[in-house]
Structures are given as structure tokens and as C-alpha cells.
């Protein structure tokens, strides 16, 4: 893996543990605290036992380390090529003006600036054919969209309200005054959504429908302070056969989640997701077949059963 969310977090977490062990003998629970800060909640299932049991021979029983110098991780040429490749993603322009590579740019990476100007991209967008994503995603090259996105992002960081005009599904212009709270991205729809506080209730706005977005005076507005919950959770049990645990953690890498061991090869995993992406979550879980059993909540179990019934009907017809 080059920059896997799972594996790079492992290396960074262990590097922080070694830095701490060089400075002082690690106390009980300190490894867990470092892992929770620099990796994922479920990473403790692998990192702490590997270090404490000596499978990774990096820590001594007294909490010190035989390593004498703090670990450094300069980027390889392959990593630089990967970064150059993702710079070609049109969504980069939402955050920076230069979309074509990193001209005259250097990436700060732990131990100093890494120059990636002179490397070739590892891949280009034309190398991919996406078949499980809707084709009417947001236009990330549109200058109005880019300006709106950056203004919304600034409003989220600095917490000031916006005056927004948006087209509804019937083609009518709707005026909204919103205090932005956060942006969310739907991988299936390839769209960004703004979630914020409105005068009466929380509002969710598709950025692609926004026709006008301006800052408005905060003193003149009064907002409800309660955002309706949009995050849901699904709990499933997993049998770790055919490397199912690692595959599941990678598959749900971009979701907030927790994992706990129930038995030697059985785990309970809780994954949080946006309610608008519930159908996608059902499909994702079903792709693991008998390795995963959904246990909660009840309505999600019913969705799984209904989906399986529909598949059975299609096979019988």
C-alpha cells in the first residue's frame, strides 16, 4: 500500500510510540492513548498486542526502546508520484488554485519540504472507469461552484451565516439563511452537501443547486441551535475468515467506526454513516455475504431482509 488510511496510520502511530519511548519509559495505558490519537480506535487491537508481546521487537519490557534515534519517514519517489496523481483530481481546485499538478509547490511532510514538482503522476483520471457511481455529479470545474465551496468552507471555520439562493427539485428559486456547520460528501452521488442551522430547522443543501451564496450579517439573524441528527449507526458481527476483518476495515476506511473482539476470530463492528447513504450501506454490507451478520438497529436488519427477498424474487422470475 502507498498511502492506505489504515497502514499509514499504523506507521505514524508506532513512530509516535517510539519517540515517546526514547524520551521516557512508557507507562501502562500510554500506548493506547497514543494509538487513539494517531490511528483508529480499532487499531489498538493489533498495535498494542504486537508491541507488548514482542512480535514487533521495538519495545523492551520496562517500556523503553532499543531504538536510539526518533524514526523519520521521508517520502519515496512512488509516494511523490501518487501525490502528483491525486493533484489531477478536479476536486483539488475546491481547495487550491492550481489544479494541474503541484507547480512550484512543495509538500510539508513531517521532516521538511518534499519537492514533487519533477515527478510523473502515478496515474491520471482517464485510467479509471467508475461503474457504481451516478454520472450527474457536481461540476468541480465550475468557477461559481468553486467560489461557493470556498466561501462555505470559510463560513464553517469562522462560524458566520450565509445568504443562499438554491434551485429546488421543481426548478424554483428558494432563498435560505443558513449558519453552516459542516460539509459532507456522497461517494455514490459524487456530490457535496452543506448541513447547517436555519431559522426553523436544520437544513441540508446540495452545493450543485446553489445559484447565489453571500455572507450576511449575523446580528440580524436568529437561528435554531439544533441540527436534526443525520448520522446513523449499523452494528454487525464479523467472522474473520479469508481475511474478512482486514477487508472490512479497508472497505469502510472512510467511515467513523469502532471494532471490538468477541472471540478469537469473531468481532463486533459499529459503523456510522449518513442517512442519505443508507441504501449504499446496505449494498456494501451484503457484498461480504455470510461473513457479516447485522445485529442492530432493527430497521437496518429489516432493510437487509427486504433486499434479500427482492434478490430472491428476481432470481425466481
Secondary structure by P-SEA (a helix, b strand, c coil): ccccaaaaaaaaaaaaaaaaaaacccccaaaaaaaaaccccccccccaaaaaacccccccccccccccccccccccaaaaaaaaaaccccccccccccccccccccccccccccccccccccccccccccccccccccccccaaaaaaaaaaaaaaaabbbbbbbbbccccbbbbbbbbccbbbbbccccbbbbbbbcccbbbbbccccccbbbbcccccccccccccccbbbbbbbbccccaaaaaaaaaaccccbbbbbcccccbbbbbbbbccaaaaaaaaaacccccccccccaaaaaaaaaaaaaaaaaaac
